[in-house]
Amino acid sequence: MAADRLSYRSITTRVPEWVRLGMASLLEPGNSRRLRWALVLLVSLWALAALAQLFWAVFPQPEQRAPGGQIINPPALSAVGGGATSQVDIDALRSWPLFGQPGAAVVAEPETGQLAATPEREGIEKGARETRLDLVLRGVIAFSADGAGSAIIEYRGQQAIYAVDDTLPVAGRVSLAKVMPFQVVLDNGGSYELLTLYQPSSLDAQLAGMTPVAPASSPAVAPPPAAVRVIDKRTDEVTTALAQGYREQLYQDPQSLAELVRIAAVREGGELQGYRLTPGRDREQFERLGFRAGDLVLAVNGMPLSDPANTMRLYQAMRSASEASFDLLRGGEPVAVNVSLSAATGEQ
């Protein structure tokens, strides 16, 4: 082992000396000249090879031909019919039914409109019967041409806003399937049922005599409108606080508004007129806001409720509104109730 260590140590100590001697030998005039010539020769050979490859890439080598003019290694061709030149049979081509058999029945192509996919809710209200579920449609917030939208539906005195495909709080598998201007379609366990917006209520029957009915033949000139009685609650701080709280409930928990008010759609001659108001559990707060039982709301902030499309616009606008103005019909007389929705009340 000692001898091995000595030999290893002797080798490691001699390697630097060998390197030094080799470098000194290369630096001698004769050896350095030979080394330079060898390097120049290698670089020249590499340059010539590169130039040759570039030349043949630009100017490809022509095909080699035999002395007789025959091409050497011609490309292989797939011969038809054992190598003999085949003749095209024109009569056979004419006999092929490339464009169908003469006299065959023509299949009509479907029209472009029939190729479009039918919406899943289109026509589901056809043949649907009126539902017997304990549900009341109180209003339509929004609807579109394909039946999407949302509606206010009451169940056991509790009102809530439901969108299409939402499950309704009744027994069984019942969901809102389609929303239309004056009715909605329910999916009751796979069968479609209708829930109409206009359903007479006991309150409507009691107050039927309060709303004047236009005669069959209306005069050409309408009578002058009656003076509007204005109930201004904008300077009442308690009323303002109540209105702000109920606006927050409208966007956070609409069902809780049943404690304040219940609404029912009212129509005349098949057209929507507005919504009848009935106090909820807290009648005192209902009247503090300026309302009375049986008030018919015709418009809010200038948007007529007879147009169902205004319901969604009003729902969005009330988020940032500073005031709310209700146009009512109370006992046949027009009434305007104004409340503030902002914390600060200025001069009115």
C-alpha positions as CSV (number, residue, x, y, z in Angstrom):
1,M,0.0,0.0,0.0
2,A,2.9,2.4,0.8
3,A,4.4,1.7,-2.6
4,D,1.1,2.5,-4.2
5,R,0.9,5.8,-2.4
6,L,4.4,6.7,-3.4
7,S,3.8,5.9,-7.0
8,Y,0.5,7.9,-7.0
9,R,2.2,10.8,-5.3
10,S,5.2,10.7,-7.6
11,I,2.9,10.7,-10.7
12,T,0.8,13.7,-9.4
13,T,4.0,15.6,-8.7
14,R,5.4,14.9,-12.1
15,V,2.3,15.8,-14.2
16,P,2.8,19.6,-13.9
17,E,6.5,19.1,-14.9
18,W,5.4,17.1,-18.0
19,V,2.9,19.8,-18.9
20,R,5.6,22.5,-18.5
21,L,8.0,20.5,-20.7
22,G,5.3,19.9,-23.4
23,M,4.5,23.6,-23.5
24,A,8.2,24.5,-23.7
25,S,8.6,22.0,-26.6
26,L,5.7,23.6,-28.5
27,L,7.1,27.1,-28.0
28,E,10.3,26.1,-29.8
29,P,10.6,27.9,-33.2
30,G,10.5,24.7,-35.3
31,N,7.6,23.1,-33.4
32,S,5.5,26.2,-33.3
33,R,5.9,26.7,-37.0
34,R,4.7,23.1,-37.7
35,L,1.7,23.6,-35.4
36,R,0.6,26.8,-37.2
37,W,0.9,25.1,-40.6
38,A,-1.2,22.1,-39.4
39,L,-3.9,24.5,-38.0
40,V,-4.0,26.4,-41.3
41,L,-4.3,23.2,-43.3
42,L,-7.2,22.0,-41.2
43,V,-9.1,25.3,-41.5
44,S,-8.5,25.3,-45.3
45,L,-9.9,21.8,-45.7
46,W,-13.0,22.7,-43.6
47,A,-13.6,25.8,-45.8
48,L,-13.3,23.8,-49.0
49,A,-15.8,21.2,-47.8
50,A,-18.2,23.9,-46.8
51,L,-17.9,25.7,-50.2
52,A,-18.5,22.4,-52.0
53,Q,-21.7,21.7,-50.1
54,L,-22.9,25.3,-50.8
55,F,-22.2,24.9,-54.5
56,W,-24.1,21.6,-55.0
57,A,-27.0,23.1,-52.9
58,V,-27.3,26.0,-55.4
59,F,-26.5,24.1,-58.5
60,P,-27.8,20.5,-58.2
61,Q,-26.1,17.7,-60.1
62,P,-27.8,16.9,-63.5
63,E,-29.3,13.5,-64.1
64,Q,-26.9,11.0,-65.4
65,R,-27.8,9.4,-68.7
66,A,-26.4,6.4,-70.4
67,P,-24.5,6.7,-73.7
68,G,-27.7,5.8,-75.6
69,G,-29.7,8.6,-74.0
70,Q,-31.5,6.3,-71.5
71,I,-32.1,7.7,-68.0
72,I,-30.2,5.8,-65.3
73,N,-32.4,4.9,-62.3
74,P,-35.7,6.4,-63.6
75,P,-38.4,7.0,-61.0
76,A,-40.8,4.1,-60.4
77,L,-44.2,4.6,-62.0
78,S,-47.3,2.6,-61.0
79,A,-48.4,1.0,-64.2
80,V,-52.1,0.2,-64.8
81,G,-53.0,-3.0,-66.5
82,G,-49.7,-4.8,-66.2
83,G,-47.6,-1.9,-67.6
84,A,-49.5,-1.4,-70.8
85,T,-51.0,2.0,-71.5
86,S,-54.7,1.9,-70.5
87,Q,-57.3,3.6,-72.6
88,V,-60.2,5.5,-71.0
89,D,-63.6,4.0,-71.7
90,I,-65.7,7.1,-72.4
91,D,-68.9,5.0,-72.8
92,A,-68.4,3.3,-69.4
93,L,-68.0,6.7,-67.7
94,R,-71.2,7.9,-69.3
95,S,-73.1,5.0,-68.0
96,W,-72.0,5.6,-64.4
97,P,-74.8,7.3,-62.3
98,L,-72.5,10.1,-61.1
99,F,-75.3,12.5,-60.5
100,G,-78.1,10.1,-59.7
101,Q,-80.4,7.8,-61.6
102,P,-82.6,9.6,-64.2
103,G,-86.2,9.8,-63.1
104,A,-85.4,9.2,-59.5
105,A,-87.4,11.0,-56.8
106,V,-85.9,14.3,-55.8
107,V,-85.3,14.7,-52.1
108,A,-86.1,18.3,-51.0
109,E,-83.4,19.9,-48.9
110,P,-84.5,21.4,-45.6
111,E,-84.8,25.1,-45.5
112,T,-82.2,27.2,-43.7
113,G,-84.7,28.1,-40.9
114,Q,-85.3,24.4,-40.2
115,L,-81.6,23.7,-39.7
116,A,-81.4,26.0,-36.8
117,A,-81.6,24.4,-33.4
118,T,-85.0,24.8,-31.7
119,P,-84.8,26.5,-28.3
120,E,-85.5,24.1,-25.5
121,R,-88.3,26.3,-24.1
122,E,-90.1,27.1,-27.4
123,G,-93.7,26.0,-27.5
124,I,-93.8,24.2,-24.1
125,E,-96.8,26.3,-23.1
126,K,-98.9,24.8,-25.8
127,G,-101.3,22.2,-24.4
128,A,-100.2,22.9,-20.8
129,R,-103.1,23.1,-18.3
130,E,-103.6,25.6,-15.5
131,T,-101.7,24.5,-12.4
132,R,-103.5,23.5,-9.2
133,L,-100.5,24.2,-7.0
134,D,-100.9,26.7,-4.2
135,L,-98.9,29.3,-6.1
136,V,-99.8,32.9,-7.1
137,L,-97.9,34.8,-9.8
138,R,-97.6,38.4,-8.5
139,G,-95.5,39.9,-11.2
140,V,-93.0,39.4,-14.0
141,I,-89.7,41.2,-13.5
142,A,-88.0,40.3,-16.8
143,F,-88.5,38.1,-19.8
144,S,-86.8,37.5,-23.1
145,A,-87.8,36.1,-26.5
146,D,-86.5,32.6,-25.6
147,G,-88.5,32.4,-22.4
148,A,-85.7,33.3,-19.9
149,G,-86.4,35.8,-17.1
150,S,-87.6,36.0,-13.5
151,A,-90.9,36.4,-11.8
152,I,-92.5,37.1,-8.4
153,I,-94.3,34.1,-7.1
154,E,-96.2,33.8,-3.8
155,Y,-96.5,30.6,-1.8
156,R,-98.5,30.5,1.5
157,G,-98.3,34.3,1.9
158,Q,-94.5,34.5,1.2
159,Q,-93.3,36.2,-2.0
160,A,-89.9,35.6,-3.6
161,I,-88.2,36.3,-6.9
162,Y,-87.5,33.1,-9.0
163,A,-85.5,32.8,-12.2
164,V,-85.9,30.1,-14.9
165,D,-84.8,26.7,-13.6
166,D,-85.1,27.7,-10.0
167,T,-86.9,25.2,-7.7
168,L,-90.2,26.4,-6.2
169,P,-91.0,25.8,-2.5
170,V,-93.8,23.2,-3.1
171,A,-93.9,19.5,-2.7
172,G,-92.5,17.4,-5.5
173,R,-90.0,18.4,-8.2
174,V,-91.4,21.8,-9.4
175,S,-89.3,24.4,-11.1
176,L,-89.8,27.6,-13.2
177,A,-89.5,26.5,-16.8
178,K,-90.4,29.6,-18.9
179,V,-91.3,33.3,-18.3
180,M,-93.8,35.1,-20.6
181,P,-95.3,38.6,-20.3
182,F,-98.5,37.5,-18.6
183,Q,-97.9,34.0,-17.4
184,V,-95.2,31.5,-16.6
185,V,-94.7,27.8,-17.3
186,L,-94.0,25.4,-14.4
187,D,-92.2,22.0,-14.8
188,N,-94.1,19.8,-12.4
189,G,-92.2,16.5,-12.4
190,G,-91.8,16.5,-16.2
191,S,-95.2,17.9,-17.2
192,Y,-95.8,21.5,-18.0
193,E,-98.4,23.7,-16.2
194,L,-99.4,27.3,-16.6
195,L,-99.5,29.9,-13.8
196,T,-101.3,33.1,-15.0
197,L,-100.4,36.5,-13.8
198,Y,-104.0,37.8,-13.5
199,Q,-105.9,35.8,-10.9
200,P,-108.7,37.6,-9.0
201,S,-108.1,38.0,-5.3
202,S,-110.6,38.7,-2.4
203,L,-109.2,42.2,-2.1
204,D,-109.9,42.9,-5.8
205,A,-113.4,41.7,-5.3
206,Q,-113.9,44.0,-2.3
207,L,-112.5,47.0,-4.0
208,A,-114.0,46.4,-7.4
209,G,-116.5,49.2,-6.9
210,M,-113.8,51.6,-6.0
211,T,-112.1,51.7,-9.4
212,P,-114.2,53.3,-12.1
213,V,-114.8,51.2,-15.2
214,A,-114.7,53.0,-18.5
215,P,-117.9,52.8,-20.5
216,A,-118.1,50.7,-23.6
217,S,-118.2,53.7,-25.9
218,S,-115.6,56.2,-24.6
219,P,-116.0,59.8,-25.7
220,A,-113.6,61.1,-28.3
221,V,-112.2,63.7,-25.9
222,A,-111.0,62.5,-22.5
223,P,-112.1,64.4,-19.4
224,P,-109.5,66.6,-17.8
225,P,-107.4,64.8,-15.2
226,A,-108.2,65.3,-11.6
227,A,-105.8,67.2,-9.4
228,V,-103.1,64.9,-7.9
229,R,-102.9,64.9,-4.1
230,V,-99.2,64.8,-3.1
231,I,-98.0,63.1,0.1
232,D,-94.5,64.3,0.6
233,K,-92.5,62.2,3.1
234,R,-89.0,63.3,1.9
235,T,-88.3,65.5,4.9
236,D,-89.5,62.8,7.4
237,E,-86.3,61.2,8.8
238,V,-88.1,58.2,10.2
239,T,-89.8,57.5,6.9
240,T,-86.4,57.9,5.1
241,A,-84.8,55.4,7.4
242,L,-87.7,52.9,6.8
243,A,-87.4,53.4,3.0
244,Q,-83.6,52.8,3.1
245,G,-84.1,49.6,5.1
246,Y,-86.7,48.2,2.8
247,R,-84.6,49.0,-0.2
248,E,-81.7,46.9,1.2
249,Q,-84.2,44.1,2.0
250,L,-85.4,44.2,-1.7
251,Y,-81.9,43.3,-3.0
252,Q,-80.7,41.1,-0.1
253,D,-83.8,39.2,1.0
254,P,-87.0,40.0,-1.1
255,Q,-89.1,37.5,0.9
256,S,-88.8,39.6,4.0
257,L,-90.8,42.4,2.3
258,A,-93.9,40.3,2.9
259,E,-93.9,41.8,6.5
260,L,-94.5,45.2,4.9
261,V,-96.6,44.7,1.8
262,R,-98.3,42.2,-0.5
263,I,-98.9,43.0,-4.1
264,A,-101.4,41.7,-6.7
265,A,-101.5,42.5,-10.4
266,V,-104.7,44.3,-11.6
267,R,-105.9,44.3,-15.2
268,E,-108.7,46.0,-17.2
269,G,-109.8,44.8,-20.5
270,G,-107.1,42.2,-20.6
271,E,-104.3,44.8,-20.1
272,L,-102.1,45.3,-17.1
273,Q,-102.9,48.5,-15.2
274,G,-100.7,48.2,-12.1
275,Y,-100.3,46.4,-8.7
276,R,-102.7,46.5,-5.7
277,L,-101.0,47.0,-2.4
278,T,-102.1,45.3,0.9
279,P,-100.4,45.8,4.2
280,G,-98.4,42.9,5.6
281,R,-97.7,42.1,9.2
282,D,-96.5,45.6,10.2
283,R,-99.4,47.8,9.1
284,E,-98.1,50.8,11.0
285,Q,-94.8,51.0,9.0
286,F,-96.9,50.4,5.8
287,E,-99.0,53.5,6.6
288,R,-95.9,55.5,7.8
289,L,-94.5,55.3,4.3
290,G,-97.7,57.0,3.0
291,F,-99.6,54.0,1.6
292,R,-103.1,52.8,2.4
293,A,-104.7,49.4,1.9
294,G,-106.1,49.0,-1.6
295,D,-103.7,51.6,-3.2
296,L,-103.2,50.8,-6.9
297,V,-99.6,51.6,-8.0
298,L,-99.6,52.8,-11.6
299,A,-96.0,54.0,-11.9
300,V,-92.8,54.4,-10.0
301,N,-90.3,57.2,-10.7
302,G,-92.2,57.9,-13.9
303,M,-92.0,54.3,-15.2
304,P,-95.5,52.9,-15.9
305,L,-96.0,49.5,-14.5
306,S,-98.4,48.6,-17.3
307,D,-95.3,47.8,-19.4
308,P,-93.7,44.6,-17.9
309,A,-90.3,45.5,-19.4
310,N,-90.2,48.5,-17.0
311,T,-90.2,46.2,-14.0
312,M,-86.7,45.1,-14.6
313,R,-85.5,48.6,-15.5
314,L,-87.0,49.9,-12.3
315,Y,-85.4,47.1,-10.3
316,Q,-82.0,48.1,-11.6
317,A,-82.6,51.9,-11.2
318,M,-83.7,51.7,-7.6
319,R,-80.2,50.5,-6.5
320,S,-78.8,54.1,-6.9
321,A,-82.0,56.2,-6.8
322,S,-82.0,59.0,-4.2
323,E,-85.8,59.3,-4.1
324,A,-88.9,57.2,-4.9
325,S,-92.1,58.6,-6.3
326,F,-95.2,56.4,-6.4
327,D,-98.1,57.3,-8.7
328,L,-101.2,55.7,-7.0
329,L,-104.9,55.4,-7.6
330,R,-106.7,55.6,-4.2
331,G,-110.4,55.3,-4.3
332,G,-110.5,56.5,-7.9
333,E,-108.4,59.6,-7.2
334,P,-104.7,60.1,-8.2
335,V,-102.2,60.3,-5.4
336,A,-98.4,60.8,-5.5
337,V,-96.3,59.5,-2.6
338,N,-92.7,60.8,-2.4
339,V,-90.1,59.3,-0.1
340,S,-86.4,59.9,0.2
341,L,-83.8,57.1,-0.1
342,S,-80.8,59.2,0.8
343,A,-79.4,59.8,4.3
344,A,-79.3,63.6,3.8
345,T,-82.5,65.5,3.1
346,G,-82.3,68.9,1.7
347,E,-84.9,71.5,0.9
348,Q,-87.7,70.2,-1.3
